Amino acid sequence: MLKLYGTQLQNTNQYRKLEENNRFGGEEIYSKRVRAGKRRTYFFDVRSTKGNDYYLTITESKRRFDDDGYERHKIHLYKEDFNKFMTAFQDAMAHVKDELLPDYDFDEFSHEENDDDKIGNKTPENNESEESDSWE
């Protein structure tokens, strides 16, 4: 059981949400998880500010090799930077795909997430709860 600001929490999802709300005052509006291998997951979260504005957090969460928790890297992206960010992101991706790796099949590992691959559900591959694969 985890504790944050004197509150007992049942899982890492509750911990992550309470920690974010206390640190930034924002409420999570939308969340999308992208699994990238066994040790890495990306989270795209839309959050609200205290002034009823919105921003995006992009988080990379990597399981440490010693299985002692997770390492997280986070980007906060604000609405005034969305277009500039997307343009730079698309330009960088196009450069890699077209100039550096033109013969690579980028669709080789593409697959859509299904209902069994959501946070907190069991997956057929490991028959374990994926809750621990989230933020902490």
SULBEL-V708914 format. One record per residue. N is the residue number from 1. RES is the residue in one small letter. SS is DSSP state (@ for helix, = for strand, . for the rest). PSI is psi in degrees with one decimal (* if undefined). BURIAL is b if it has 16 or more other ideal C-beta (glycine too) atoms within 10 Angstrom, else e. Layout:
N_RES_SS_PSI_BURIAL, N_RES_SS_PSI_BURIAL
This chain:
1_m_._137.2_e, 2_l_=_154.2_e, 3_k_=_137.4_e, 4_l_=_122.6_e, 5_y_._41.7_e, 6_g_._3.9_e, 7_t_=_130.3_e, 8_q_=_132.9_e, 9_l_=_144.6_b, 10_q_._-27.1_e, 11_n_._173.1_b, 12_t_@_-26.1_b, 13_n_@_-45.8_b, 14_q_@_-40.4_e, 15_y_@_-47.8_b, 16_r_@_-46.0_b, 17_k_@_-43.4_b, 18_l_@_-40.8_e, 19_e_@_-46.1_b, 20_e_@_-45.7_b, 21_n_@_-39.8_e, 22_n_@_-37.3_e, 23_r_@_-40.1_e, 24_f_@_-7.7_e, 25_g_._5.7_e, 26_g_._151.3_b, 27_e_._138.8_e, 28_e_=_123.7_e, 29_i_=_-38.6_e, 30_y_=_145.5_e, 31_s_=_138.0_b, 32_k_=_131.0_e, 33_r_=_136.3_b, 34_v_=_112.2_e, 35_r_=_134.4_e, 36_a_._75.4_e, 37_g_._-171.1_e, 38_k_._-28.4_e, 39_r_._-2.2_e, 40_r_=_136.6_e, 41_t_=_140.7_b, 42_y_=_140.7_e, 43_f_=_132.3_b, 44_f_=_110.3_e, 45_d_=_128.5_b, 46_v_=_129.0_e, 47_r_=_158.7_b, 48_s_=_151.1_e, 49_t_._173.4_e, 50_k_._-26.7_e, 51_g_._19.8_e, 52_n_._39.8_e, 53_d_._174.9_e, 54_y_=_149.6_e, 55_y_=_167.2_b, 56_l_=_136.1_b, 57_t_=_133.5_b, 58_i_=_121.5_e, 59_t_=_132.5_b, 60_e_=_125.7_b, 61_s_=_121.6_b, 62_k_=_131.4_e, 63_r_=_132.5_b, 64_r_._148.5_e, 65_f_._-28.6_e, 66_d_._9.3_e, 67_d_._28.1_e, 68_d_._61.6_e, 69_g_._-160.7_e, 70_y_=_149.7_b, 71_e_=_131.6_e, 72_r_=_141.8_e, 73_h_=_132.0_e, 74_k_=_140.5_e, 75_i_=_131.5_e, 76_h_=_123.3_e, 77_l_=_122.0_e, 78_y_=_153.8_e, 79_k_@_-35.7_e, 80_e_@_-13.4_e, 81_d_@_-3.0_e, 82_f_@_-52.5_e, 83_n_@_-43.5_e, 84_k_@_-40.8_e, 85_f_@_-48.4_e, 86_m_@_-39.7_e, 87_t_@_-47.7_e, 88_a_@_-40.4_e, 89_f_@_-48.0_e, 90_q_@_-39.5_e, 91_d_@_-44.5_e, 92_a_@_-43.1_e, 93_m_@_-42.8_e, 94_a_@_-39.0_e, 95_h_@_-44.8_e, 96_v_@_-48.8_e, 97_k_@_-41.8_e, 98_d_@_-36.7_e, 99_e_@_-44.3_e, 100_l_@_-37.7_e, 101_l_._57.7_e, 102_p_._-23.0_e, 103_d_._-2.9_e, 104_y_._138.9_e, 105_d_._94.9_e, 106_f_._-14.2_e, 107_d_._-2.2_e, 108_e_._-39.9_e, 109_f_._9.7_e, 110_s_._132.1_e, 111_h_._145.9_e, 112_e_._145.7_e, 113_e_._136.7_e, 114_n_._177.8_e, 115_d_@_-27.5_e, 116_d_@_-9.0_e, 117_d_@_29.0_b, 118_k_._159.3_e, 119_i_._132.6_b, 120_g_._-8.9_e, 121_n_._157.9_e, 122_k_=_143.2_e, 123_t_._151.1_e, 124_p_._-29.7_e, 125_e_._-41.6_e, 126_n_._-7.9_e, 127_n_._30.9_e, 128_e_._158.7_e, 129_s_=_136.7_e, 130_e_@_1.0_b, 131_e_@_-41.1_b, 132_s_@_-15.4_e, 133_d_@_-5.5_b, 134_s_._-155.0_b, 135_w_._-35.5_b, 136_e_._*_b
